[in-house]
Amino acid sequence: MKAIVCTAYGGPDVLLLEEVEKPRPQAGEVLVRVHATTASRADCEIRRFEFPAWIWLPIRLAFGVFKPRVRILGQEFAGEVESLGDGATAFAPGDRVYGTTGIGLGAYAEYVCVGGRRGGSVVAPMPAAMRYAEAAAVPYGAMEALRFLRKGGIDAGQRVLIIGAGGSFGTYAVQLAKHAGAEVVAVDSAGKLEMLRELGADQVIDYAEQDFADGAGDFDIVFDVICQAPFGRVARLLRPGGRYVLANPKTSHFFRGLWTSLTGDTKVIFGSGAARDEHLRAVTELVEASELRPVIDREYPFEQMAEAHRYADTEQKKGNIVIVVD
Ligand SMILES: NC(=O)c1ccc[n+]([C@@H]2O[C@H](COP(=O)([O-])OP(=O)(O)OC[C@H]3O[C@@H](n4cnc5c(N)ncnc54)[C@H](OP(=O)(O)O)[C@@H]3O)[C@@H](O)[C@H]2O)c1
């Protein structure tokens, strides 16, 4: 089968189209013929190997010390069930499914195995009316936004600040927080603010023009996707008992967050735990009820994966970048 192989850690040109062995589903696994995947920020971070110091070593050991051991990136897929491993009964060949691959990655290929013992992989029937290219942009961002906001205790009537709202996590977080009945203030660059208003944000802030951390914020939850602003400046925007949810904490955020959780009345949340099929099913219901939709900036053909990553590296994307595999 064809796959995009990550031949070294580095820029987009390390991604090469190669012929590799087609995977075979093990017990409990589902072999999916991939129709679409995405070029996410997290894929780019793995390709560049750019991680904060406090998690650098464990991730390097997991992904390969000198060069990538996990050679096929890609965390989201939408496609068709091709075949099933022993004991996999939830799906049948031909079913239209979508999901995330978990720590094994592998969606940058014509086929990927998910389910069974593949750590962190999640697979569910995809929303009935969606194209594969739309569906591929849903699972990772929507599930993570859902799980982070739930951990933050999202509820009706709360004030929620979302920093880095215009990307994959953020565009879903804005919609999910509004769906929960919260008041949403969304922070991102100027070109994304109109889109954020359309997604339901009550107030939008261009971080280049206005210091969102200046003054009292009075927020119940701050969901910081990007974690560029200093911990203390953002934490003080929370009401007593508020939750500071960080998707991409730097080393200083991590240690200050631990200390604050232990000693203060702000709860600091770093991770969203293990994704499960039920999370994706919850997302699917919201999509089918038109309560949630993917924002897709660009679509690229499979052969132009390096080009898609080059665009993702600019960090200008609105929402998601989709790769059409077939
Ligand atoms: N902790 C966990 O368990 C966990 C799990 C999965 C993923 N993650 C991490 O979570 C992150 C997910 O990000 P994503 O996919 O949503 O990224 P994304 O699509 O790149 O979105 C990030 C957004 O932040 C904006 N931005 C950049 N600098 C900013 C600033 N200073 N202030 C406000 N906004 C700013 C960017 O826009 P402009 O560039 O135009 O400004 C962009 O719209 C990744 O880093 C991933 O590794 C964490």
The ligand as an SDF file (V2000), in Angstrom:
LIG
                    3D

 48 52  0  0  0  0  0  0  0  0999 V2000
   -2.6170   17.7040   26.9190 N   0  0  0  0  0  0  0  0  0  0  0  0
   -3.1480   16.7590   26.1580 C   0  0  0  0  0  0  0  0  0  0  0  0
   -3.6230   15.7270   26.6410 O   0  0  0  0  0  0  0  0  0  0  0  0
   -3.1890   16.9590   24.6630 C   0  0  0  0  0  0  0  0  0  0  0  0
   -3.7930   16.0040   23.8690 C   0  0  0  0  0  0  0  0  0  0  0  0
   -3.7980   16.2140   22.5160 C   0  0  0  0  0  0  0  0  0  0  0  0
   -3.2010   17.3630   21.9810 C   0  0  0  0  0  0  0  0  0  0  0  0
   -2.5990   18.2750   22.7650 N   0  0  0  0  0  0  0  0  0  0  0  0
   -1.9700   19.5130   22.2250 C   0  0  0  0  0  0  0  0  0  0  0  0
   -2.9960   20.4920   22.0780 O   0  0  0  0  0  0  0  0  0  0  0  0
   -2.6860   21.3500   21.0150 C   0  0  0  0  0  0  0  0  0  0  0  0
   -3.8790   21.3440   20.0420 C   0  0  0  0  0  0  0  0  0  0  0  0
   -3.8630   22.4300   19.2540 O   0  0  0  0  0  0  0  0  0  0  0  0
   -4.7630   22.6040   17.9530 P   0  0  0  0  0  0  0  0  0  0  0  0
   -4.7220   21.3490   17.1500 O   0  0  0  0  0  0  0  0  0  0  0  0
   -6.0630   23.2030   18.2680 O   0  0  0  0  0  0  0  0  0  0  0  0
   -3.7900   23.7030   17.2710 O   0  0  0  0  0  0  0  0  0  0  0  0
   -4.0800   24.6760   16.0760 P   0  0  0  0  0  0  0  0  0  0  0  0
   -5.1100   24.0900   15.1880 O   0  0  0  0  0  0  0  0  0  0  0  0
   -2.7280   25.0280   15.5160 O   0  0  0  0  0  0  0  0  0  0  0  0
   -4.7110   25.9790   16.8030 O   0  0  0  0  0  0  0  0  0  0  0  0
   -3.9820   26.8550   17.6030 C   0  0  0  0  0  0  0  0  0  0  0  0
   -4.5670   28.2590   17.4150 C   0  0  0  0  0  0  0  0  0  0  0  0
   -3.9180   29.1430   18.3330 O   0  0  0  0  0  0  0  0  0  0  0  0
   -3.6770   30.4080   17.6860 C   0  0  0  0  0  0  0  0  0  0  0  0
   -2.6140   31.1140   18.3660 N   0  0  0  0  0  0  0  0  0  0  0  0
   -1.2670   31.1110   18.1410 C   0  0  0  0  0  0  0  0  0  0  0  0
   -0.6290   31.8950   19.0230 N   0  0  0  0  0  0  0  0  0  0  0  0
   -1.5830   32.4060   19.8430 C   0  0  0  0  0  0  0  0  0  0  0  0
   -1.5480   33.2820   20.9530 C   0  0  0  0  0  0  0  0  0  0  0  0
   -0.4030   33.7760   21.4100 N   0  0  0  0  0  0  0  0  0  0  0  0
   -2.7180   33.5910   21.5570 N   0  0  0  0  0  0  0  0  0  0  0  0
   -3.8970   33.0980   21.1210 C   0  0  0  0  0  0  0  0  0  0  0  0
   -3.9980   32.2570   20.0530 N   0  0  0  0  0  0  0  0  0  0  0  0
   -2.8510   31.9160   19.4340 C   0  0  0  0  0  0  0  0  0  0  0  0
   -3.3440   29.9950   16.2520 C   0  0  0  0  0  0  0  0  0  0  0  0
   -3.6220   31.0550   15.3530 O   0  0  0  0  0  0  0  0  0  0  0  0
   -2.5060   32.0650   14.7370 P   0  0  0  0  0  0  0  0  0  0  0  0
   -1.2550   31.2790   14.5230 O   0  0  0  0  0  0  0  0  0  0  0  0
   -3.1410   32.5850   13.4890 O   0  0  0  0  0  0  0  0  0  0  0  0
   -2.3100   33.1010   15.7620 O   0  0  0  0  0  0  0  0  0  0  0  0
   -4.3370   28.8500   16.0300 C   0  0  0  0  0  0  0  0  0  0  0  0
   -5.5680   29.3330   15.5120 O   0  0  0  0  0  0  0  0  0  0  0  0
   -1.4300   20.8130   20.3640 C   0  0  0  0  0  0  0  0  0  0  0  0
   -0.3090   21.5240   20.8250 O   0  0  0  0  0  0  0  0  0  0  0  0
   -1.3920   19.3560   20.8380 C   0  0  0  0  0  0  0  0  0  0  0  0
   -0.1230   18.7870   20.8930 O   0  0  0  0  0  0  0  0  0  0  0  0
   -2.6050   18.1040   24.1020 C   0  0  0  0  0  0  0  0  0  0  0  0
  1  2  1  0
  2  3  2  0
  2  4  1  0
  4  5  1  0
  4 48  2  0
  5  6  2  0
  6  7  1  0
  7  8  2  0
  8  9  1  0
  8 48  1  0
  9 10  1  0
  9 46  1  0
 10 11  1  0
 11 12  1  0
 11 44  1  0
 12 13  1  0
 13 14  1  0
 14 15  2  0
 14 16  1  0
 14 17  1  0
 17 18  1  0
 18 19  2  0
 18 20  1  0
 18 21  1  0
 21 22  1  0
 22 23  1  0
 23 24  1  0
 23 42  1  0
 24 25  1  0
 25 26  1  0
 25 36  1  0
 26 27  1  0
 26 35  1  0
 27 28  2  0
 28 29  1  0
 29 30  1  0
 29 35  2  0
 30 31  1  0
 30 32  2  0
 32 33  1  0
 33 34  2  0
 34 35  1  0
 36 37  1  0
 36 42  1  0
 37 38  1  0
 38 39  2  0
 38 40  1  0
 38 41  1  0
 42 43  1  0
 44 45  1  0
 44 46  1  0
 46 47  1  0
M  CHG  2   8   1  16  -1
M  END
$$$$
